[in-house]
Amino acid sequence: MGTLIYDGTDGFTFDDRVLAHLQAVIATKLRRREGFLLLWIDRSGATEGTLRSIWLDPSISIQFVFTHARLPELNREWLTMLTERANSNSGLLLEDELRAEIREEVPEGTYRASRTKRAERAE
């Protein structure tokens, strides 16, 4: 588990593979001087979890600390999806199911397939 250190004080844990994808998206947004909201369920304390959100902006210090010395391989499709979310008005929502698929705990495409089916039913 890696850690995203926000504003020099708060540390939030993520799987290294998830953190590597977040780092790529966040670095791109901040390099463009674009702030955005990152939201996720933090399950490190309470059983049902706590909804966390942080505003990411070029003026705020952020560090990525990985458990291993090598960065995990990045998936371009995930980077595209995460970037689209980061560009949205609601911010980058990192759902548990999405994180599980990035961690490769569920078969690739499972999360995307369920989201596609839900979107089709909503139409």
N, C-alpha and C positions, 0 to 999 in steps of 0.2 A: 504494500500500500504506500503510495506516494502522498505528498502533502502539498496543498496549495496554500501558501502563506500570504494572507491579505493584509495590506497596510502595516506590515511588520509585526502584527500581534496575533491575529486570528489564524489558526491553522485548520484546514479542512482536509480530511483524508479521502482519497480516490484511488482506485486500482491504477497501477502504472499505465496500462493501455488506455484507460479513459483519460487520465491526466495528460498523456502525450497528445491525444486528440484535442483536448481543451487548450493545451499550450499552443498548438498550431493555430487554432481559430482565434484565441485571445490575442496572440502576438500579431496576427494579421490585422485584426480590428484596431488594436492600440497603435500599431505602426501607421495606420491611416488616420490616427487621432480621433477615432470614433469610440465613444462610450456606449455601454450596453448593460443590460441586466442579465445575470446568471442566476437561475433558480434550480433547486434540487431538494429532495427529501434526505435529510441527514439522519441516518439510522445509528449513529455512534452512541447515542445516549438512550433516549426513550424507546420503548418497544415499538410503538406505532410510528415513530420518527417525528422529526420537526422540519417544517418547510423553511428552508433557508433561501435568502436572496441577497446578492451583493451587487453593487453598482461598480462596474469595471470602467476605469477612466485612465487615460495616460498620466494623469497627475497622481495616481495612487500606486504605491509600491506593491508589487506582486512577485512572488517567487514560486518556482516549481521545484520541489525536492522529490527525486525519484528514489525508489528502493534499490534499483539496480543501476549499474554504470552505463548500460546500453539502453537507448530509447526503443520502445516497442515499435514494430512496423505499423505504419499508418495506412488506413483504408481511405482511398479517395472519395468513395461514396459517403462514408461517414463524415468526412471533412465537409463535403458539399452540404449535407443535411444540417450539420451543426452550424455552418456558416449562414445558411438560409434562416435558421432559427435566430441566430444572433442578430441578423439584420431585420427581424420582424419587430413590430411594435410591442409585442408581449415579452420579448427577450428570449434568451437561450434556456429553454426548459429541458432539463436533463432528467427524464423519467427513469424509474427503476428498471423498467423493461428495456429501455434503450441502453442503459449502462450494462445490463446483463448481456445483451447481444454484443456490445463492444468488447466486453471481457471474454467473449466467446463461451459463455455459460449456457446459451441457448443457440440453436442453429441459426446461421446467418440468414437474414430475410424474414425471420419469424416476426420480429417487431414491425418491420416495414409492411409485411403482409397484413398484419392485424390493423395497422393504421390505415392502409389502403381500403380494406373492407369496411372499416368504420366510416371513412369518408364517403364511400359509395352509398352506404345506407343512409347517411345524413342528407344526401342529395335527393 
